[in-house]
Amino acid sequence: MTATLRAEVDREFPKNGGKSVVEVVVEPLVKERQTRRQVVLVVDASGSMDWGVDGTRNPPDGEAKMDWAREGMLSVLDELESDDLVSIVSFASSSEVHLEMTRWGDADQQDVQEMVAESDEDAEIHARGGTDIYDALVEARSQFTDLSGSGIVSRDVVLLSDGLDNRDLDDFEDLAAEMSVDGISISAGGIGEDYKEDVLLSLTKNSGGKPAHIVDGDDIQGFLEDRIREAGDTIATNPTLRVDFGNPFYAYEEEQAVFAAPSRQSVPLSFDGDDVVIPFPDKLIAGEEHRLTFEVLGTPNQTGITYSLADVKLRDDDDRTIATASVEATYTDDPEKRAHIEKEREAAKVRAEMSEPDADEAAVKDQIDDLEKQGFEDTAEKLRADLDDIEDTGDKIRKSRVDQDDDDADDDDANSVSIR
């Protein structure tokens, strides 16, 4: 079994009809097939990459941001298997491809490593001008090749940048979403304090990648090594959940699935005939749990009978079923009770809104007030504390996926992304 799938309904339905919430937990266990990695390393080569992270123009040897990037890229190359494919792109005002997508076992590995490591004024990868992240990502996208029929393929762009790209945020969102459809994730490391956080968050959020805030060479190396190892542990790049409702249950077309882990996002439901299809915003990686909820409506029915609410199937990129679960439900005469799953769902919706790069602070506060009015006082108090912490620090990426491990230890104390 590649993954386990658990699903449960929040509470009994009222006999006159009404709604409940289904929670689904997916735990990818182990890979049953080999994962082949396609990785494009995209490194900022703008002039400021020759500076120190504190803005020092002539830092000591080995302390320039570009020096850290070189060391990080070398660590990625050390992790590659012979059958993996890799490309290297640098960018400033324009992009330059230093290594076309190449099977690592066929590459002149020593030449590639020497090219990456070279740091004198004649180095092939050198700091040289402005910052055009968008153009670099378009170039990176063109490097990917069709490996259909090759088993599991993880397609990843890993971006390092310390600067700003003033293109509209919508352009980045659209490009990331298009790349996600192609099965390509974008993970982005922002170096120092001057990068444009909204851009990096938009890229990662819309493609299923991960962001990082980087302040030293160890951060870069750890970020890059984690991404390449996760690529090797990928079980599915574009998983979906298919929900086949039993009579008398259904979902509204305008409803959304709310993901609470590993990232916090709301995803519109889509329909295939009578089935609901929920695309996952993140890849399935061995050992990384996914949690989501969606609302279900039940028509009036008898009490004292157990009904089949839905059969739930987890599908991989090849539309293979890799895990299944069944959900049952009953009806009751008792008044509705607010239940744990609904509380978690409402909190996850607020945190998903916080994580939007262009989140509306006033709207988030209104949502928290609404939760308090519904009787979720403790949850509202914790969300306000999260929001205050974000406003005080003004630090988006450090309050997002980077601190997710601490967040998972106590969901109610979760940090989110800043609102400015």
N, C-alpha and C positions, 0 to 999 in steps of 0.2 A: 504494500500500500504506500503510495507516494505521499498522501496527505490524509489527515482526519478531518471530518466535517461534523460539527454539532450545530443543531438548530433547536430553538425552543420559543414558545409563545409567551408573551409577557403576562397575560392573565386571561381569565375566562371571558367570553363574549356575553354581553347582556342578551337575554332571550328575545328582546324586541329588535335586536340588530345593533351593530356598532363596530368599533374598531379596536384593534389590539396591535401590538408590535412584535415582530419576529426578530430575534437576535441570531446571527450566524457567526460561528467561530471556526476559522480554518487554520489548521496547524500543519504546514508543510513539514514532512518528516525527513525523508532521505530521498536522494535521487536514485531512480531505477535505470536511468540512461545517462550516458556521458554528455556533459555540456561543453559545447564548443564556443569559445569566446571570440567575438569580433569587437575590437576596441579601437577607438580613435582618441588619441591624446591630443588635446587642444590647449596650447599654452600661449598666454599673453606675452608678446614680445615688445610691448610699448616701452618708451624710454624710461618710465618710472620703475620698470622691473629691475633696472640696474641699481636702484636705490635700496636702502635699508627699509625695513617695515615701519620704522619711526620717521621716515622721510629724509634720513641722512643721505646726502648725494654721493658720498664716497665711503661706503661702509667697509669694514675690514674684509679681507679675503674670506670668501665662503659665507658671508652674511647678507649678500644682496638677495632680493627675492628671486631673481633668475637663478642664482646658485641653488637655492632650495628647490626650485622647480626641476632643475637638472637632476638633483639627487633623487627626487621623488619619481621622475620618469625612469631613471635607472632601476629603481626598486620594482617598478611595474614590469619592466623587461625581464627582471630576474624571476618573476612569478609565472611567466608565460610557459605554456606547454608547446611542444612542437606543432601541434595541430591547430593552435590558436592563430588568429589573424590580427595584425596590428597596423595602424597607420599613425603618423605623427604630423600635426599641423601647427604652425605658429601663426600669429596674427599681430598686426599693429594697425596701420591705416589700410593695409591690404593683407591677404592671407598667402601663406606659402606652404606647400606640401613638401615635407622633407622625406617622408617615407610613404609611398603608395600602399594601399591595403595589401599586405603580404603575409603569407603563411610563415610563422616564425621559424619553423623548421627549415624553410627554404631560403631564409634571409641570410645575408652575411652578418651574423650577429655581432661580431667584433666591430665591424665598420659602423653598424648602427649605434652601438654603445659608445664608441669613440666620438661619433658625431654629436650625440646627446651630451656627452661629458665635456666637450671642448668649450672653453670659456674665454679664450683670448679674443682680440679684436677681429680676427679672421674667422671666428666661429660661424658655422652655418646657421645656428639658432642664436640670434643676437637681438638685443633691444634696439628699436629702430624708429619709433614714431608714435602715432596715435592709437586709438582703440576702436576696432570694428568687430565686435563680438558676433553680430548677426551674419556678416559675410563669412566669418570663420566657421560658423555652424552650418551654413549652406554648403561650404566646401567639405566639411566633415561628413555631412549626409551623403554626399556624392561618392564617398569612399566605400560605402557598404555594398557588399555583393550578395547575390541571391544564393543562400545555402539551403534552400528547401530540400528536404529529403536527407538532410545530414543529422537528424536527431534534434535534440534541444540546442538552440543557438541563442546565446545572449548577445545582444547588440547594444553597445554602450559607448556614449561620448563622455569623456571625463575632461572637464574644463577647469582651467586655473586662470584667474584674472584679478588684477588689482585696480582696475579702472572703470571708467564710465563709458557707456554707449548711449547716446541720446535719442536713438530711434524710439518710436512709440512703443509702449508696453504691449499694446495689442499685437504688434508685429511679432514680438517674441512669443506671446501666448499662442498665436496661430501656428508659428513654425514648430514650436514644441509639441503641440497637439498633432500636427501632421506627422512629425517624426515618431510620436507615440503609436500612431496607427500603423506605421512601418515596423513596430516592435523595437524602436530605438529609444533608450532612456538617456537623459542628460543629467549627470551629476556635476555640481559646480562648487568649486572652492573659491571663496572670496578672500583675498590676501590683504591684510592690513585693515585700515579704517575708511578708505576712500572709495571702495567699489560701490556700485549701484545695487543695493540689496534687493530692490523690487524686481530688477531684471533677473537676477540669479534665482530668486524664489519662484518667479513665474516660469522660468525654464524647467526647474526641477519639479514643481507641482504639476505642470501640464504634461510631463513626460514620464512620471514615475521614478525620477531620479532623487538624489539626496544632496542637500546643501551642506556646506561647512564654513565656519569662520576660522581663518587661519592666521596665526600670529607668529609662528616660528617654523623652522625646518622640520621639526618632529611632527607638527600638525599636517604639513603637506605630505610627508611620507606615510603617516598613518591613514590619512584620507585616501590617498591613491591605492595603498595596499588593501585597505578595506573594500574599496570599490571593485578591484580586480578579483579579490577572493569571493565577494558576493556574486560576481558574474559567473564564477566557476560553480557556485552553489545554486544557480538558478534552476528551478523546476519548470516554470512557464513564464513567458514574457508578457503575454496578453491573456491572462485567465479570465473566465467569465463564470457567473453563477446563473444557472437556469432553474426557474421556479415554476413547477406545474401545480396550479391550485386545484384542490378538490372542491366540489359543490358543498356549501354555498359561499365560498370565499373568493375574494378578488382584490386587485389593487387598482387605484386610480392612475391614469396615464400621467398626470402631472406630479405624481409622487416622486420622491428621491430616496435612494439608499444613502445612509449616513455612515461613513467609515470612521471608526475611532482609532484604528491601528492597522498598519504601522504609520500611515499618514492620516491626517484628519481632513476628509473631503466629503462633499455631498455630490452624488452622481445621479443623474436622471435615469429613471427606469426606461428600458425599451421593451417592445413587445414583438414576439414572433408567434403569430396566431394567438392562442390563449396563454402561452407561456410568457413569463417575465424574464428578461435577460438583463443581468447586472454586470457591466464591465468593471474589472478591478483597476483602480488607479495605479497600483504598484505591482511589480513582478512578484511571483511566488519564489521565495528563497528559503532553502532548507533551514528550519529552526525559527523562522520569523512569523509570528502569529498575525493573522488578519481578523479584525472584528468589525461587523457591520450590522445595521438594523434597517428594517423597512416596515411601513405600516400596512396592515391588512384589514379589510372590511369584511364583516360577515352579515348576511341577511338574517332576518328573524328565523329562529328555529327552536326545537324542543330542548329542554334541559334534561340532564341525566343520561345523555348519549354522548359517546366519544366519536368525533368526526375526524376524518383525514383532512387536515388543513392544506398540506402541500408536500410534494416530493421535491427535494432540492438536489441538484447535481452540480458539481464543480467540473468545469471543462478546461482543457489545456489549449495550447496554440493550434493543435491539429484536430480540435473538437473531440478529443477523447475524454470520456468520463473518468476522472481520477479519484473522485470521492462522492458519496451520496449520503443523504439523511432524510428522514421523514419527520413531519411535524403533525401532532394531533392537537385538537382543541375541543373544549366543551362550552356549553352555555349555562348561565346561572340566573337565578332570580335576584341575587344579592346586588346591592348598589355597587357601582364600579369603584375599584380601589386603584389608586396610583401605585404603580409597581416599579421595582428596581430597574428593569430594562428600559422603561419609558423615561425614567429620570436620566439614565446614562445616555439615552438617545438625544434628549433635549440638550444636555450639556455638550455632547459631541457636536451637535449642530452649531452651537454658539462658538465652540473652539474651531470648527471648520471655517466659520465666518471670520474669526480672528486671524486665521492663517492666510486669508486672501491678501495678496500684495497691495491691493487698493481698498482694503477694508474700511467701512464707514464706522467711525468710533461711536457716533450717536446711535446708529442702528444697533450696534452690539450692546450698548448700555440698555436700550429699550428691550432687547431680547432677554437680558439678564433680569430686568424688572418684571417681565412677563413670567419668567420661571418662578420668581419669588411669589407672585400672585397666585400661581398654580399650587403653591404649597411646598415648593422645593427650596426652602429657605437656606439650608446648609449649602446646597449646590450653588445657589446664587451668590452667597457670601464668598465661597472659594473662587468663583469665576471673577468676582470683582477684585479679589486680591491678585489674581493672575493679571487682570487688565491693568491694575495700578503698577504692578511690577514691570510690565511691558512699557508703560508710559514713562516710568522713571528711568529705565535703562535705554530706551530708544533703540534697542538692539534686536533686529528681526531674526537673523539667522541663528544666533546663539539661543534664541527662545523657540526655535522650531525643532527640526528633526535631529539637530546635533545633540540636544539634551533628551532625546526620546527615551533612552534607557532609564534615566532617572524618573521620567514621567511614567513609564510602564510599572515602576515599582509601587506607585500610588496614583491611580488615574485622577483622583479628585484634586491632587496637587499639581496637575499638569501645567507646564508652561506652554505658551503659544508664541505666535509671531507678533511683532510689534505693530502698532497702528500709529501712523504719523499724520 
